[in-house]
């Protein structure tokens, strides 16, 4: 790949990263500078410049998919925290996020859904979004 193409991918990725993850995403990239700047570059250029920038899904839909996958994987609570913030940044409501995490219990299991929900509670608390209203079933 030419340096010009690589630079364009990185610039596109940084714009998408800022729009989706904002400050949280930048902190992740910055935290890799002294250990693996190449991983930081790939997160930006490939993850955000090539994949997140694709037109096939809206950012809020990408975040719903990401929340489900991180919940299913388990052990991804730091990444889940970044993506719950990102979900709010791209227009998902706290109620929609909680509903998605509740839905994940059916497919991922109760412990993983609980862990994800507690991460959401932390993020919502930091953003003064508690309590979350739940629909009556």
N, C-alpha and C positions, 0 to 999 in steps of 0.2 A: 504494500500500500504506500502511496506517495505521502510525503510529509504534509502536503496540502490537504489531502483527503483525511488523513489522521487528525489534523488540526480541526477540520470542519466537523468531523464526528464528535470530537471533544467539545467544541463550542456548542453544537446542537445539544449534546448531552448535558452540559452545564446549564443551559437555558431550561431544559426539561426538569432537571434535578431541582433547580431553584423554584420552579413553578409548582412542583409536586411536593418535594420534601422540605424545601426552605432551609432554615437554619439547622434542623436536625440532620439533613442529608449532608450539608457542608461539614458538620462536625465529624461525621463518619469519614468523609474523604480526608479531612485534615488529620484525623487520628491515624491514618495509614502512612503519612508522609515519611516517618522515620523507620518504618518496618517494611512496607511494601508499596512504594509509590506506583509500581506497575499495576497492582491490584486496584488501587484507587483510580488509575487511568482507565482500566477495563470496566469498572463499575460505571464510570461516567460515559466513556465512549461507546461501549457495547451495551451495557444495561440500560442506560438512559438515551444515548444518542441513536442507537440502532433499534432497540426493542420498545422501550416506553414511548418513543417518538412515532411509532407506527400508527397509521390511521385506523386500524381495524377495530379498536375498542376505545371508548371514552376513558379518560383518566379515572373517573369514579369506578368504572367497571373493572379496570385493571387493579385498582386497590381492593375491591371485593375479592377478586381472584387471589391476590397476594395475601390478604388476611386469611383466607381459607387454607392456602398452602402452608403458610407459616404456622398456623394452628395445627394442621395435620402433621407437620414435621416434628413439632415439639422441640423444646430446648432452644428456641429462636426468640426468646423474650426480648432481648435488646433490639433485634430487627423488627419485631412486632411493634415495639414502642414507636420506632421511627415511622412505621407504616400506618399505625393508628393515627398518629399526627398527620401524616400525608393524606389519609382518608378524609379527615376533617378539612384539610386544606383544599381538597378537590370537590367538596360539596356533600360528602356523606354526613348524615346527622348522627349524633350519638345513638339515637334509637335504632337507626339502620345498622350501625356497627354492632351494637349489642344483639340485634336480631340475627345478624350473620354469624356471630360467635355462638349464639344459642343453637342455630341450625347446624353448626359444625359438630356439636355434641353427638348428633345422630351418626355422623360418618367418621369422626375422629376419636370419639370417646369423651366421657365426662371429665377425666383429669386434664386433658389437653384444652378442652373448652373452658374449664375453670381457670387454668393458668392464663389463657388468652384474655379472659374476662377481667381477671385481676390486673393485667397490664392495661387494659382499657380503662379500668377504674382509676389507676394511677395517672394516666394521661388526662382523663376527664377532670380529675381533681386539680391537676396543675393548670388546666385551662378554665377552671371554675364552671364546669359543665355538669356537676352533680347536684341533685339526683337526676337520673335519667328516667323519663316517663316511659312506662311500658304499656302496650296495648292490652286491654282486657280480653282474655280468651274465653 
